[in-house]
Amino acid sequence: ENETPGAAERSFPRAMMSLSVVDRSIEATMATMIPPLPTPATVSQAKRSARVDVPFPELPSDADTELPSWRTGLHSDWRLRLGPTEFQIHKVLTGHGPRASAFLCSAFTTGQQLAGQAFSPSEDCDSQVLNRVNETDLSHILPEQVWPFFSQALDFIYSEDLLLNEENAVPLLRCADALQIRSLFLRCVESINDILTVPTAPRILSDSVSLLGGPLADQIIKAASDVIAEHFDQYEVEDLRRLPPSTLAQILRRDDISIMHENEIFDFVVEMASSLISSGRGDEAQQLWQGIRFGALSNNYVVRAAQVDMIPRMTLIWSKVLNRNGNHALQALMQEQCLSEGRPIPAPPNPRKPFKDMVCAVMYSVDTDARNDQDVERNITAATLVAEEIEFLGGKAILENIFARPPSVRDSTESGIIMEQVDVAFVLAPWTPSEKRIARLINFVDQGGGAVLLSFIGGLSKGVWRDLEYEPLITGKVGDDTPYEDVYLSSPTFASLDVGTVGTKRSQDTLSCPRILCGVDSINGRRRIKSTLVEGAKVLAKWSDGQPLVVQHPEKNVFSISQRVSRIFELDDDRGHDDTLQLVLNVMVQAGKEAKRLRSLRRLSVARQGNNDATLTGGVNVSL
């Protein structure tokens, strides 16, 4: 209290100085305790190093929530019944979307209306009633044959997964048609067009007959029947056993069925009918017998047919009378008699068409100026007979004389057959053809065309044709003092002709009759010749003395028939007319079909090289 005012003022600065020292010590202490503020560089570094990586906790039921499936039934809201089997489905997936079923969508709507009535407050909710409300029974909508494939239809609706083949294509098409699944319907139709081939046609046809109806069935049945008829000779009896007999009978009655001779149809029906009769289906077997054109059978087969109890004798008589006749009055009389006696009307007498869509060149080489030579008239008649028979059997025949004329009378233009349009050529050349015609024939064979030759000592058995080994059977002349020999194609005796014999051995190395001998009961020959073969050539038929009768070239589509049969086209009172004309026609059919196959492969190869798509014809064209 006694301190003077001056002394107090002097003490104040000292106090302030002491506070400043304290503040600086506090700041220093705080600086060591608080970290510095981050700079932009340190912020970026913090973001890169600091990451959150926490896995989602997996639960056992999570896999079921990814894709809904009718197989698990999880969250399903509708049930389908097919016999004893139930399918738990989802309405939003099966009733809506690009693969939806219009039928099920309608069923869902109807079910919801019934459900609203079932939940009326004035009534008790019966669980069985509610179950029926939320259920659709397809057992009476889809035939039982379709049931094993129904799960594949659901797989398609849910995931679009579908692999179609000949076993499931038609059953799934029936599903699509009945349940109104447009996308599945179109997918099945497209697949049937792709998979309809020779091996698959019988299954597709049989399923279509039993499962489909209306225009849908008509188109598929026609397409499959066309394939079977066109390639009938490639099927075994077992391959066609699944077909309904009525459907098979319709195929057997077609003019364009692929056979060489009516005997083949008889052999097929014998085996098929025997199986049906043994299983108690004799009435169905009767339908197959009606598909045979008995008038076109060879004589030996007529004897076999006469031993079949199911074939009326008058049917055989009328068929023989009307064969190649065309008398409409007789046909009307036959039909009237069959109806009055309660017998089935035989198959039409018009011929089959083994040469259908086939163009054939009939080329003969004879010197027409040698009018006094009987061989000239005989060979011209033979060539004309072959051409007329080809036309009668559905083909187109073009006749041409390819004899080498002297330059003085030769046509300067040398016009002739356009070989590019020909499938198979029959060459009857006892005289040597012109060099230009031989060159055209060689080029024709090189391009896949078929050639059937009657081999002679002259003709094509010398020159460039022989030098280049286009002739598989080389015929040589023996000494003049060599006696003539009678040869033949041995025939089975009538005692062995029973209906249980499908094939007979005809002095060949095979147990069954070669197809080129179908309809050939006998062939006779009387010549002095010797024959040699090109290396690798295949002997298809032999004479009774073991000499080759029909020979196939090892590399080319060329067949030779022994010149012992050059007399086959003339009628001989002592020896009778034989079946060599039928033999020639059979070999031509085989060569013509091979030519079509080879040329088709060539065209396909060219199209692939040019990246061109082959044009499809026919097929199935139906709408939902």
C-alpha positions in Angstrom: 0.0 0.0 0.0 2.9 2.3 0.7 4.4 1.5 -2.9 4.5 4.6 -5.0 2.6 4.8 -8.4 5.8 4.9 -10.4 6.9 1.7 -8.9 3.6 -0.1 -10.0 4.0 1.0 -13.6 7.5 -0.3 -13.7 6.4 -3.7 -12.5 3.6 -4.2 -15.3 5.9 -4.7 -18.2 7.7 -7.4 -16.4 4.4 -9.2 -15.9 3.6 -9.0 -19.6 7.0 -10.4 -20.5 6.5 -13.4 -18.2 3.1 -14.1 -19.9 4.7 -14.0 -23.3 7.2 -16.6 -22.2 4.5 -18.8 -20.9 2.5 -18.5 -24.2 5.5 -19.5 -26.2 6.1 -22.5 -24.0 2.4 -23.5 -24.4 2.6 -23.1 -28.2 5.7 -25.3 -28.3 3.9 -27.9 -26.2 0.8 -27.8 -28.5 3.0 -28.1 -31.6 4.4 -31.3 -30.4 0.9 -32.7 -29.6 -1.2 -31.7 -32.8 -0.1 -33.1 -36.1 0.3 -30.7 -39.1 -2.6 -30.2 -41.6 -2.4 -32.5 -44.7 -1.2 -31.1 -48.0 -2.8 -32.1 -51.4 0.0 -34.6 -52.0 -0.5 -36.3 -48.7 -4.3 -36.5 -49.3 -3.8 -38.3 -52.6 -1.4 -40.7 -51.0 -4.0 -41.4 -48.3 -6.7 -42.3 -50.8 -4.6 -44.8 -52.7 -3.5 -46.6 -49.6 -6.7 -46.7 -47.7 -9.2 -49.2 -49.4 -12.2 -51.0 -48.0 -12.3 -54.7 -49.1 -15.1 -56.5 -47.2 -16.5 -59.8 -48.8 -20.3 -60.3 -49.0 -21.4 -62.8 -46.5 -22.4 -65.9 -48.6 -25.5 -67.8 -47.5 -26.5 -71.3 -48.6 -29.6 -70.0 -50.2 -28.0 -67.3 -52.3 -27.4 -69.5 -55.3 -31.2 -70.0 -55.7 -31.7 -66.2 -55.9 -29.6 -65.7 -59.0 -31.8 -67.3 -61.7 -35.3 -68.6 -61.1 -35.8 -72.2 -62.2 -38.8 -74.5 -62.4 -36.5 -77.3 -61.3 -36.0 -75.9 -57.8 -39.6 -74.5 -57.4 -38.2 -71.6 -55.3 -40.7 -68.7 -55.2 -42.9 -70.5 -57.7 -46.5 -69.3 -57.9 -48.1 -71.8 -60.2 -48.1 -75.6 -60.7 -48.4 -77.7 -63.9 -49.5 -81.3 -63.8 -48.6 -83.8 -66.4 -49.8 -87.3 -65.4 -48.1 -88.1 -62.0 -45.5 -85.3 -62.4 -45.8 -81.8 -61.1 -43.8 -78.8 -62.3 -43.5 -75.7 -60.1 -43.3 -72.7 -62.4 -43.3 -68.9 -62.3 -46.1 -67.0 -63.9 -44.1 -63.9 -64.8 -41.6 -66.0 -66.8 -43.8 -68.5 -68.5 -46.7 -66.2 -69.3 -44.7 -63.1 -70.4 -41.7 -62.3 -72.6 -40.4 -63.5 -76.0 -40.7 -67.2 -75.1 -43.9 -67.1 -73.2 -46.9 -69.4 -73.6 -50.1 -67.7 -74.6 -52.0 -70.7 -73.4 -50.5 -70.5 -69.9 -50.9 -66.7 -69.8 -54.7 -67.2 -70.4 -54.7 -69.9 -67.7 -53.1 -67.6 -65.2 -55.7 -64.9 -65.8 -58.6 -67.4 -65.4 -56.9 -68.8 -62.2 -56.7 -65.3 -60.7 -60.4 -64.8 -61.3 -61.2 -68.1 -59.6 -58.9 -67.2 -56.8 -60.8 -64.0 -56.1 -64.0 -66.0 -55.9 -62.4 -68.6 -53.6 -61.2 -65.9 -51.2 -64.8 -64.5 -50.8 -65.3 -63.7 -47.0 -68.6 -65.6 -47.1 -66.9 -68.9 -47.9 -64.3 -71.0 -46.1 -61.0 -71.4 -47.9 -60.6 -75.0 -48.8 -56.9 -75.7 -49.4 -57.6 -78.3 -52.0 -59.8 -75.8 -53.9 -57.1 -73.2 -53.7 -54.5 -75.7 -55.0 -56.7 -76.5 -58.0 -57.1 -72.8 -58.6 -53.3 -72.3 -58.9 -52.8 -75.4 -61.0 -53.2 -76.3 -64.7 -53.5 -80.0 -65.7 -52.0 -80.6 -69.1 -52.5 -84.4 -69.0 -55.4 -84.2 -71.5 -53.9 -81.5 -73.6 -50.5 -83.1 -74.4 -50.4 -86.7 -75.5 -48.5 -89.1 -73.4 -45.9 -89.5 -76.1 -44.9 -85.9 -75.5 -44.5 -86.1 -71.7 -40.9 -87.2 -71.7 -39.9 -84.0 -73.6 -42.0 -81.4 -71.7 -39.1 -80.5 -69.4 -37.1 -79.4 -72.5 -39.9 -77.0 -73.4 -39.7 -75.5 -69.9 -35.9 -75.2 -70.2 -36.4 -73.3 -73.4 -38.9 -70.9 -71.8 -36.7 -70.2 -68.9 -33.2 -70.1 -70.5 -33.6 -70.6 -74.2 -31.4 -73.7 -73.9 -32.6 -76.2 -76.6 -30.8 -78.9 -78.7 -33.2 -80.3 -81.3 -32.8 -83.7 -83.1 -35.0 -86.2 -84.8 -36.2 -87.6 -81.4 -37.5 -84.4 -79.8 -38.3 -82.0 -82.8 -41.8 -83.2 -83.5 -42.9 -83.8 -79.8 -41.7 -80.3 -78.9 -43.4 -78.9 -82.0 -46.6 -80.4 -80.6 -45.9 -78.8 -77.2 -45.4 -75.4 -78.9 -48.6 -75.8 -81.0 -50.8 -76.8 -78.1 -49.4 -74.3 -75.6 -49.0 -71.5 -78.2 -45.3 -70.9 -77.7 -44.5 -69.0 -80.9 -40.7 -68.9 -80.5 -40.5 -72.6 -79.8 -42.8 -73.4 -82.7 -40.7 -71.5 -85.2 -37.5 -73.0 -83.8 -38.8 -76.5 -84.2 -40.0 -75.9 -87.8 -36.6 -74.5 -88.8 -34.9 -77.4 -87.1 -37.1 -80.0 -88.9 -36.1 -78.5 -92.3 -32.4 -78.8 -91.3 -32.4 -82.3 -89.8 -34.8 -83.9 -92.3 -32.4 -86.4 -94.0 -32.5 -90.0 -95.2 -31.7 -91.4 -91.7 -34.0 -89.1 -89.8 -37.1 -89.1 -92.1 -38.7 -92.3 -90.8 -38.7 -91.0 -87.2 -40.0 -87.6 -88.2 -42.7 -89.1 -90.3 -44.0 -91.5 -87.7 -44.0 -88.8 -85.0 -45.8 -86.4 -87.3 -48.5 -89.0 -88.1 -49.2 -89.8 -84.4 -48.8 -86.3 -82.9 -49.7 -83.6 -85.4 -52.7 -82.7 -87.4 -54.0 -80.2 -89.9 -51.8 -78.3 -92.4 -48.9 -78.6 -89.9 -49.0 -82.4 -90.2 -49.7 -82.4 -93.9 -46.6 -80.5 -94.8 -44.2 -82.4 -92.6 -45.6 -85.8 -93.7 -45.3 -84.8 -97.3 -41.7 -83.6 -96.9 -40.7 -86.7 -95.0 -42.5 -89.1 -97.4 -40.8 -87.4 -100.3 -37.4 -88.1 -98.7 -38.3 -91.8 -98.0 -39.7 -92.4 -101.5 -36.7 -90.7 -103.2 -34.2 -92.8 -101.2 -36.3 -95.9 -100.7 -33.5 -98.2 -102.0 -31.2 -97.1 -99.2 -33.5 -98.3 -96.4 -33.6 -101.7 -94.7 -36.9 -103.2 -93.6 -36.0 -102.5 -90.0 -35.5 -98.8 -90.7 -39.1 -98.4 -91.8 -40.8 -100.7 -89.3 -41.8 -97.8 -87.1 -44.0 -96.3 -89.8 -47.8 -96.9 -89.6 -48.7 -99.5 -92.3 -51.3 -97.1 -93.8 -48.6 -94.5 -94.2 -46.1 -97.0 -95.6 -48.7 -98.3 -98.0 -49.1 -94.8 -99.5 -45.4 -94.6 -100.1 -45.4 -98.0 -101.8 -48.1 -96.9 -104.2 -46.1 -93.9 -105.5 -44.9 -93.8 -109.1 -41.6 -92.1 -108.1 -40.5 -94.5 -105.4 -36.8 -95.2 -105.9 -36.5 -98.8 -107.0 -35.0 -100.6 -109.9 -37.8 -103.2 -110.4 -41.1 -104.1 -108.8 -39.5 -107.3 -107.4 -37.9 -105.1 -104.8 -41.3 -103.9 -103.5 -42.4 -107.5 -103.3 -39.4 -108.6 -101.3 -39.9 -105.7 -98.9 -43.6 -106.4 -98.4 -42.9 -110.1 -97.8 -40.7 -109.4 -94.9 -42.8 -106.5 -93.5 -46.1 -108.4 -93.8 -44.6 -111.5 -92.1 -43.7 -109.4 -89.1 -47.2 -107.9 -88.9 -48.9 -111.2 -89.2 -46.8 -112.7 -86.5 -47.9 -109.9 -84.2 -51.6 -110.4 -85.0 -51.9 -107.4 -87.3 -52.9 -109.2 -90.5 -55.4 -106.5 -91.5 -52.6 -104.0 -91.6 -50.4 -106.4 -93.7 -53.2 -106.5 -96.3 -52.7 -102.7 -96.9 -49.1 -103.4 -97.8 -49.9 -106.1 -100.4 -52.2 -103.6 -102.2 -49.2 -101.4 -102.8 -47.6 -103.9 -105.2 -48.0 -103.6 -109.0 -48.3 -107.3 -109.7 -48.3 -106.9 -113.4 -44.8 -105.5 -113.3 -43.3 -108.4 -111.5 -41.0 -110.8 -113.3 -42.4 -114.2 -114.2 -40.6 -115.9 -111.3 -42.0 -113.5 -108.8 -45.5 -113.9 -110.2 -45.2 -117.6 -109.2 -44.1 -116.5 -105.7 -47.1 -114.1 -105.5 -49.5 -116.9 -106.4 -48.4 -118.7 -103.2 -49.5 -115.9 -100.9 -52.9 -116.5 -99.5 -53.6 -112.8 -98.9 -53.2 -112.1 -102.7 -56.4 -113.0 -104.7 -55.7 -115.0 -107.9 -57.9 -112.7 -109.9 -55.8 -109.8 -108.8 -52.7 -111.4 -110.3 -54.6 -112.1 -113.6 -56.1 -108.6 -113.9 -52.7 -107.0 -113.1 -51.0 -109.0 -115.9 -53.7 -108.2 -118.3 -53.6 -104.5 -117.6 -49.8 -104.1 -117.4 -48.7 -101.7 -120.1 -52.2 -101.9 -121.6 -53.9 -98.6 -120.7 -57.3 -99.9 -121.6 -59.6 -97.8 -119.5 -62.6 -100.1 -120.2 -60.7 -103.1 -118.8 -59.6 -101.1 -115.8 -63.2 -100.1 -115.1 -64.3 -103.7 -115.5 -61.7 -104.9 -113.0 -62.6 -102.3 -110.4 -66.3 -103.3 -110.8 -65.5 -107.0 -110.3 -63.3 -106.3 -107.3 -66.0 -104.2 -105.6 -68.8 -106.8 -106.3 -66.6 -109.6 -104.8 -65.4 -107.5 -101.8 -61.8 -107.7 -102.9 -59.4 -104.7 -102.7 -58.6 -102.9 -105.9 -55.0 -103.6 -107.1 -52.4 -100.9 -107.4 -52.6 -98.9 -110.6 -51.1 -100.5 -113.7 -49.1 -97.4 -114.7 -45.3 -97.9 -114.4 -42.9 -96.8 -111.7 -40.5 -94.0 -112.6 -36.9 -95.2 -111.8 -35.6 -92.7 -114.5 -37.5 -89.8 -113.0 -35.6 -86.5 -113.6 -32.9 -88.4 -115.5 -31.6 -87.4 -118.9 -30.1 -90.3 -120.9 -28.1 -90.4 -124.1 -28.5 -93.5 -126.2 -25.5 -93.5 -128.4 -25.1 -96.2 -131.1 -22.3 -96.4 -133.7 -23.4 -98.2 -136.8 -22.7 -97.6 -140.5 -26.2 -96.8 -141.8 -25.0 -97.1 -145.4 -24.6 -100.8 -145.0 -28.3 -101.5 -145.5 -27.8 -105.1 -146.3 -26.1 -105.9 -143.0 -28.6 -107.4 -140.5 -26.5 -106.2 -137.6 -27.1 -102.6 -138.6 -30.9 -103.0 -138.3 -30.6 -105.0 -135.2 -28.4 -102.5 -133.4 -30.6 -99.5 -134.4 -33.6 -101.4 -133.2 -31.8 -102.2 -129.9 -30.9 -98.5 -129.3 -34.4 -97.4 -130.2 -35.9 -100.0 -127.8 -33.7 -98.8 -124.9 -34.7 -95.2 -125.6 -38.4 -96.0 -125.7 -38.2 -97.9 -122.4 -36.4 -95.0 -120.7 -39.2 -92.7 -121.8 -41.8 -95.2 -120.6 -40.1 -95.3 -117.1 -40.1 -91.6 -116.6 -36.9 -90.4 -118.1 -35.8 -88.4 -121.1 -33.9 -90.2 -123.9 -31.9 -88.7 -126.7 -30.7 -90.9 -129.6 -27.6 -90.3 -131.6 -25.4 -92.2 -134.1 -21.8 -91.6 -133.2 -20.3 -93.6 -136.1 -17.1 -92.1 -137.7 -18.3 -91.0 -141.1 -15.9 -90.2 -144.0 -14.9 -86.5 -144.2 -16.7 -86.1 -147.5 -20.1 -86.8 -145.8 -19.4 -85.5 -142.3 -21.5 -82.7 -141.0 -19.2 -79.7 -140.8 -20.9 -78.5 -137.6 -20.9 -82.0 -136.0 -23.8 -81.0 -133.8 -24.9 -83.6 -131.3 -26.1 -84.2 -127.8 -25.1 -81.5 -125.2 -23.4 -83.9 -122.8 -23.5 -81.3 -119.9 -27.3 -81.9 -119.8 -26.9 -85.7 -119.7 -26.8 -87.9 -116.6 -26.0 -91.3 -118.1 -25.0 -92.5 -121.6 -25.7 -95.9 -123.0 -23.2 -96.7 -125.7 -23.8 -99.5 -128.3 -20.8 -99.3 -130.6 -20.0 -102.4 -132.7 -18.4 -99.9 -135.2 -15.7 -97.5 -134.1 -17.2 -94.0 -133.2 -15.7 -90.8 -134.4 -12.7 -89.4 -132.5 -14.6 -86.2 -131.6 -17.5 -88.2 -130.1 -15.0 -90.4 -128.1 -13.3 -87.2 -126.8 -16.7 -85.8 -125.7 -17.5 -89.1 -124.0 -14.2 -89.1 -122.2 -14.8 -85.5 -121.0 -18.3 -86.4 -120.0 -17.0 -89.3 -117.8 -14.3 -87.0 -116.3 -17.0 -84.6 -115.2 -18.8 -87.4 -113.3 -21.2 -88.6 -116.0 -22.2 -92.2 -116.1 -21.5 -94.5 -119.0 -23.0 -98.0 -119.7 -21.3 -99.9 -122.5 -21.9 -103.0 -124.4 -18.3 -104.3 -124.9 -17.4 -105.4 -128.4 -14.3 -106.6 -130.0 -14.3 -103.4 -132.1 -16.0 -100.2 -131.2 -14.6 -98.7 -128.0 -12.3 -101.7 -127.2 -9.5 -100.0 -129.2 -8.1 -96.6 -129.6 -7.8 -93.8 -127.0 -10.8 -95.0 -125.0 -9.0 -98.3 -124.3 -5.5 -96.8 -124.2 -6.6 -94.5 -121.3 -8.3 -97.4 -119.6 -11.8 -96.0 -119.7 -13.1 -99.5 -120.7 -13.1 -101.8 -117.6 -13.9 -105.0 -119.6 -11.6 -105.7 -122.6 -13.0 -108.3 -125.0 -10.7 -110.2 -127.3 -11.4 -112.5 -130.2 -10.5 -116.2 -130.1 -9.5 -118.5 -133.0 -11.9 -119.2 -135.7 -11.8 -122.9 -135.0 -13.0 -122.3 -131.4 -16.6 -123.6 -131.1 -19.5 -121.5 -129.9 -20.5 -121.9 -126.3 -24.0 -121.4 -124.8 -23.9 -119.5 -121.6 -26.7 -118.2 -119.3 -27.5 -116.6 -116.0 -28.7 -119.5 -114.0 -32.2 -119.1 -112.5 -33.5 -120.7 -109.4 -36.0 -123.5 -109.9 -39.7 -123.0 -109.2 -39.4 -125.3 -106.2 -37.2 -122.8 -104.4 -39.6 -119.9 -105.1 -41.3 -119.6 -101.7 -42.4 -116.4 -100.2 -40.0 -116.8 -97.4 -37.0 -116.4 -99.8 -36.1 -112.7 -99.9 -33.1 -113.2 -102.2 -31.8 -116.0 -104.4 -28.3 -116.8 -105.6 -27.9 -116.5 -109.3 -24.5 -118.0 -110.0 -22.9 -115.0 -108.2 -20.3 -114.8 -105.5 -22.7 -113.1 -103.1 -25.4 -114.8 -101.0 -28.1 -112.3 -102.0 -29.1 -111.3 -105.5 -27.2 -108.1 -106.7 -29.5 -105.2 -107.2 -28.6 -104.8 -110.8 -30.1 -108.3 -111.3 -33.5 -107.4 -109.8 -36.2 -108.4 -112.3 -33.7 -110.4 -114.4 -34.9 -114.0 -114.5 -32.7 -115.3 -117.4 -30.0 -114.1 -119.8 -28.7 -116.2 -122.6 -25.6 -115.8 -124.7 -23.8 -117.6 -127.5 -20.4 -116.2 -128.4 -16.7 -117.0 -128.8 -14.9 -114.4 -126.7 -12.3 -114.0 -124.0 -12.4 -111.1 -121.5 -9.8 -109.3 -119.4 -10.4 -106.7 -116.7 -8.7 -103.3 -115.9 -6.8 -103.6 -112.7 -9.1 -103.1 -109.7 -12.3 -103.5 -111.7 -15.3 -104.9 -109.8 -17.3 -107.8 -111.2 -21.0 -107.2 -110.3 -22.4 -110.3 -112.1 -21.1 -113.3 -113.9 -22.1 -115.8 -116.6 -22.7 -119.4 -115.7 -19.1 -120.3 -116.8 -17.6 -117.8 -114.4 -16.8 -115.1 -117.1 -17.7 -111.5 -116.1 -21.2 -110.3 -117.2 -21.3 -106.8 -115.6 -18.1 -105.0 -114.6 -17.7 -101.6 -112.8 -14.7 -99.4 -113.4 -12.5 -99.0 -110.2 -12.3 -95.2 -110.4 -14.8 -93.9 -113.0 -18.6 -94.1 -113.2 -18.4 -96.5 -116.1 -20.0 -100.0 -116.4 -19.4 -102.6 -119.1 -21.8 -105.4 -120.0 -20.4 -108.5 -121.8 -20.9 -108.5 -125.5 -22.4 -112.0 -125.3 -25.6 -110.1 -124.7 -25.5 -108.1 -127.9 -28.2 -110.5 -129.2 -30.5 -109.8 -126.3 -32.7 -107.3 -128.1 -33.7 -109.7 -130.9 -36.4 -112.4 -130.5 -35.2 -115.9 -131.2 -37.7 -118.6 -131.7 -35.3 -121.3 -130.4 -33.9 -119.5 -127.3 -36.7 -117.0 -126.5 -36.5 -113.4 -125.4 -34.5 -112.9 -122.2 -34.1 -110.1 -119.7 -31.0 -108.4 -120.8 -32.9 -105.2 -121.6 -33.9 -105.1 -117.9 -30.3 -105.6 -117.0 -29.2 -102.7 -119.1 -31.9 -100.5 -117.6 -30.9 -101.5 -114.1 -27.2 -100.6 -114.7 -28.2 -97.3 -116.3 -30.3 -96.4 -113.2 -27.3 -97.1 -110.9 -24.9 -95.1 -113.1 -27.3 -92.2 -113.5 -27.9 -91.9 -109.7 -24.1 -92.0 -109.1 -23.7 -89.2 -111.7 -26.2 -87.1 -109.9 -24.5 -87.7 -106.6 -21.0 -86.8 -108.0 -22.2 -83.7 -109.7 -24.1 -82.6 -106.6 -20.8 -82.9 -104.7 -19.0 -80.9 -107.3 -21.6 -78.1 -107.2 -21.5 -78.0 -103.4 -17.7 -77.8 -103.5 -17.8 -74.9 -105.9 -20.5 -73.1 -103.9 -18.4 -73.4 -100.7 -15.3 -72.1 -102.5 -17.4 -69.1 -103.7 -19.0 -68.7 -100.2 -22.4 -69.2 -101.8 -25.3 -70.7 -99.9 -27.0 -73.6 -101.5 -30.6 -73.0 -102.4 -33.1 -75.1 -100.5 -36.2 -76.4 -102.1 -39.3 -77.9 -100.5 -39.2 -78.1 -96.8 -41.9 -77.1 -94.2 -43.6 -73.8 -94.4 -46.3 -73.5 -91.7 -47.5 -70.8 -89.3 -48.6 -70.9 -85.7 
